[in-house]
Amino acid sequence: MPDYHSGIASAGVKDAINGRYGDVIFATDSGISVYMANGTWHSVNARHPEETAYGLLAPLETMVTAVALDAEGHLWIGYPNGLQIGDGKEYRAVQDLDFLKNLNVNCIERWGDEMWIATGRAGLHRCHGDDWTWYKPAGPEGLGCHTVVSMAVDAASDALVIGSENEGIGVLKNRTGDIRFERVTYGNDTLRGVSEVRVDPFGGVYLFNRTTVLHYAPNAGVTQVLGAEDLGAFPVMINDVAATPEGMLYIASDNGIYARNSSGVALHITSGDGIRVNIVKKLFVDADGRCWFIVPGNVGYIPQMTEHATLDLSAAPVPAPEVTETPLPRTPTQVETPEEAAGLFEGVWAFFEGLIGAGSRG
């Protein structure tokens, strides 16, 4: 049986959020894993329920598709067969079609004191207290899309931006009174080929697909950030983006991780620098400034980058066996998955040094 207390349950990460205790919560295809503030791990799944800092958790099934915290800090967990809502002590399951018109949870987003849940091809659901509202794909509110795959709240304008599988980007600028979704366009482009939305700490959101990254702010519209051709001479496929509060934009690609600041691409990290595989599937910047990256079979992080920081890609053991006051090393730190713990990180990674000027968003 895998040791669910020595590392992340699986590298099949579907979602990640900042917890309320200085921790990071990962939704994976083998359960929920929590990277705690002291550098240790705790994981639960359907076969291994346990008491957690968020209450006694017995997951509905092994596959977890989404996680979110509500305004009170309670954990919401999405699965392919329903939703669990915590109250700090225990969880109630929502598997009733009266509440969710499709039980396959795509993503969850908190907006103020409301929770917004996208499921299957059934559009959006809103939960405010005990009140549930369903926004149909072709309903009078103008949602205009069936499968919502990503959401982000722009804190600067207090607007919910929605990315759909095939119908482009939508925005809801006001959640009180009459609800009306609007389409986001870029000139004459309806952005039907763009589906992913990520928050920008400086205001607005990033929109992207495999070949382009855009920036959208409700008061300023859409602007071009970069195209895949800006990352290299050969075609590069973009898989994810994540922005830091210091103004760095990380781009996950099939050719490693690019770091872009106001001057352009400042750093390119590849398998030879310690991330093991060039195909980087997901990124997540946590509250401590670490940029977590997901590659096939492995999970790791790049420590927070500060001005003139040196990225020293030497080996580092993870998880830490005990709490220590030693500062985090300036290295992408790998996380062992249970099935690959043996023999992981033998030898020393190549030393790589990059000078990074942390600028404002470009």
Protein Blocks (a to p, Z undefined) as FASTA:
>chain_A
ZZfklbcfbfcdfbdcddfeopacdddfebccdddfkopacdddfklgcddfeopaddfb
lbdcbdcddfkopacdddfkbccddehjaccddfbfklmmbfbdfbdcdehjaccddehj
lopaddehjaccdddfklmnonopabdcbdcddfklopacdddfknopaddfbfghjadd
ddddehjagolmbcbdcddfkgpjddddfkbccdddfklopadfbdfklnombdcddfbd
cddfkopacdddfebjadddfkbcfbdcdfknonopabdfbdcddfkopacdddehiacd
dddddehiacddbddddddfbdcfbdcddbddddddfklmgopagajddddddddddddd
ZZ
